[in-house]
Amino acid sequence: VSERQPVEAHEHDPAVTPSVGVVGAGIMGRGIAAVLVLAEARVVLIDDDAGALERSVKIIERDVGREVARRTITAAAAEAAMSRLETASEIAALTEDEDFVIEAIPENLELKKRLFREMEERVGADTILATNTSAKSVTELAAVTARPGHVVGLHFFNPPLRMKLVEIVRGMMTTDETVARAAALCAGAGKETVTVADRPGFVTTRINALIGNEAFNMLMEGVASAEDIDMALKLGLNHPMGPFELVDLVGLDTRLAVLRHLHATLGERFRPSPLLVQTVGAGRLGRKSGAGVYRYEADGGRADD
Ligand SMILES: NC(=O)c1ccc[n+]([C@@H]2O[C@H](COP(=O)([O-])OP(=O)(O)OC[C@H]3O[C@@H](n4cnc5c(N)ncnc54)[C@H](O)[C@@H]3O)[C@@H](O)[C@H]2O)c1
């Protein structure tokens, strides 16, 4: 992994070429980086795991290439987008020039707080520090910094290149200007935004967790099979994916962690379904472990039970 290289091709004009640090090159970080370089931003993608960083750059190349195949961009635009991407293995690669830094490390508030303190040391006074958290408190993260007005949630969805929405989460101290700058960045990247208050789970995570949890309770009660519950929501309620297909993609452990947080903060109606707890205990975490509610072949196809 190379040290951050300066980009010489562009004069830095934040209105045209925002400069964005993305920290954490996992599923979300790499997707957000791809969205932003395609939207003319310069991005430094940072991960302390060199292997993760290398894998992510390959995936971004593949995904940007697919846009060429889909004829949404030209080959030259794809090449230009990739030239705006840099990688680094240390937070020290962030500079005062960053307009935004978007954090996408694992969903652990203590880890995120430590990172926010480190990031703040590196960036300029006007840099906005954003978190991609699905459910943690933006206000608590903001409070560990000396710039709580410049901290905001930017909740992208998986996969970021395909999903239209970004929830802008307004912490208790987030300023109007920060929300406006965040909205402009998202609009520039072709995303629709909704601004939501900093309450656990925002809008989407809260509702999705409740539906997904109820699906496990219904399966446990024998109301219907997993396949039939999925089909009912897809064909009867027009959901693009069934709740079990979705949780297998998200990860059952991730969903359980979210539900535990919502249960602790919002109360009894979010108590994790015993069947979800048991399935996680069995090591069936979803597609990533080869089995969740359903079982998967090595090529990702569904195995017949
Ligand atoms: N996966 C989803 O569907 C989804 C959707 C919306 C939001 N989110 C949120 O996005 C965040 C990231 O989730 P993900 O699924 O992309 O995680 P992930 O596990 O795929 O990736 C996290 C990456 O962060 C890196 N990392 C950890 N600590 C770091 C540090 N201190 N500095 C630099 N890199 C570090 C890891 O090496 C890893 O590559 C979480 O807060 C999650 O709740 C996830």
The ligand as an SDF file (V2000), in Angstrom:
LIG
                    3D

 44 48  0  0  0  0  0  0  0  0999 V2000
  -22.7870   -3.2670    5.9720 N   0  0  0  0  0  0  0  0  0  0  0  0
  -23.9130   -2.5700    5.8290 C   0  0  0  0  0  0  0  0  0  0  0  0
  -24.8850   -3.0110    5.1760 O   0  0  0  0  0  0  0  0  0  0  0  0
  -24.0200   -1.1830    6.4290 C   0  0  0  0  0  0  0  0  0  0  0  0
  -25.0120   -0.3090    5.9570 C   0  0  0  0  0  0  0  0  0  0  0  0
  -25.0780    0.9970    6.4680 C   0  0  0  0  0  0  0  0  0  0  0  0
  -24.1680    1.3880    7.4540 C   0  0  0  0  0  0  0  0  0  0  0  0
  -23.2430    0.5130    7.9200 N   0  0  0  0  0  0  0  0  0  0  0  0
  -22.2950    0.9950    8.9390 C   0  0  0  0  0  0  0  0  0  0  0  0
  -21.0720    1.3110    8.2840 O   0  0  0  0  0  0  0  0  0  0  0  0
  -19.9720    1.0710    9.1670 C   0  0  0  0  0  0  0  0  0  0  0  0
  -19.0050    0.1220    8.4760 C   0  0  0  0  0  0  0  0  0  0  0  0
  -19.6500   -1.1050    8.1940 O   0  0  0  0  0  0  0  0  0  0  0  0
  -19.0770   -2.1650    7.1430 P   0  0  0  0  0  0  0  0  0  0  0  0
  -20.1060   -3.2000    6.9990 O   0  0  0  0  0  0  0  0  0  0  0  0
  -18.5410   -1.4640    5.9560 O   0  0  0  0  0  0  0  0  0  0  0  0
  -17.8330   -2.7610    7.9880 O   0  0  0  0  0  0  0  0  0  0  0  0
  -16.6410   -3.7160    7.5100 P   0  0  0  0  0  0  0  0  0  0  0  0
  -16.3140   -4.5980    8.6550 O   0  0  0  0  0  0  0  0  0  0  0  0
  -16.9480   -4.3220    6.1680 O   0  0  0  0  0  0  0  0  0  0  0  0
  -15.4190   -2.7020    7.2810 O   0  0  0  0  0  0  0  0  0  0  0  0
  -14.7950   -1.9870    8.3120 C   0  0  0  0  0  0  0  0  0  0  0  0
  -13.3560   -1.6810    7.8910 C   0  0  0  0  0  0  0  0  0  0  0  0
  -12.8040   -0.7660    8.8400 O   0  0  0  0  0  0  0  0  0  0  0  0
  -11.4280   -1.0780    9.0180 C   0  0  0  0  0  0  0  0  0  0  0  0
  -10.9920   -0.4810   10.2800 N   0  0  0  0  0  0  0  0  0  0  0  0
  -11.2880   -0.8580   11.5450 C   0  0  0  0  0  0  0  0  0  0  0  0
  -10.7430   -0.0100   12.4260 N   0  0  0  0  0  0  0  0  0  0  0  0
  -10.0770    0.9350   11.7050 C   0  0  0  0  0  0  0  0  0  0  0  0
   -9.3040    2.0850   12.0590 C   0  0  0  0  0  0  0  0  0  0  0  0
   -9.1440    2.4580   13.3290 N   0  0  0  0  0  0  0  0  0  0  0  0
   -8.7620    2.8160   11.0600 N   0  0  0  0  0  0  0  0  0  0  0  0
   -8.9310    2.4680    9.7680 C   0  0  0  0  0  0  0  0  0  0  0  0
   -9.6500    1.3840    9.3760 N   0  0  0  0  0  0  0  0  0  0  0  0
  -10.2230    0.6350   10.3470 C   0  0  0  0  0  0  0  0  0  0  0  0
  -11.3960   -2.6000    8.9570 C   0  0  0  0  0  0  0  0  0  0  0  0
  -10.0980   -3.0740    8.6400 O   0  0  0  0  0  0  0  0  0  0  0  0
  -12.4440   -2.9020    7.8700 C   0  0  0  0  0  0  0  0  0  0  0  0
  -11.8320   -3.0150    6.5990 O   0  0  0  0  0  0  0  0  0  0  0  0
  -20.5670    0.5490   10.4650 C   0  0  0  0  0  0  0  0  0  0  0  0
  -20.7440    1.6180   11.3650 O   0  0  0  0  0  0  0  0  0  0  0  0
  -21.9130   -0.0020   10.0180 C   0  0  0  0  0  0  0  0  0  0  0  0
  -22.8690    0.0110   11.0540 O   0  0  0  0  0  0  0  0  0  0  0  0
  -23.1230   -0.7470    7.4120 C   0  0  0  0  0  0  0  0  0  0  0  0
  1  2  1  0
  2  3  2  0
  2  4  1  0
  4  5  1  0
  4 44  2  0
  5  6  2  0
  6  7  1  0
  7  8  2  0
  8  9  1  0
  8 44  1  0
  9 10  1  0
  9 42  1  0
 10 11  1  0
 11 12  1  0
 11 40  1  0
 12 13  1  0
 13 14  1  0
 14 15  2  0
 14 16  1  0
 14 17  1  0
 17 18  1  0
 18 19  2  0
 18 20  1  0
 18 21  1  0
 21 22  1  0
 22 23  1  0
 23 24  1  0
 23 38  1  0
 24 25  1  0
 25 26  1  0
 25 36  1  0
 26 27  1  0
 26 35  1  0
 27 28  2  0
 28 29  1  0
 29 30  1  0
 29 35  2  0
 30 31  1  0
 30 32  2  0
 32 33  1  0
 33 34  2  0
 34 35  1  0
 36 37  1  0
 36 38  1  0
 38 39  1  0
 40 41  1  0
 40 42  1  0
 42 43  1  0
M  CHG  2   8   1  16  -1
M  END
$$$$
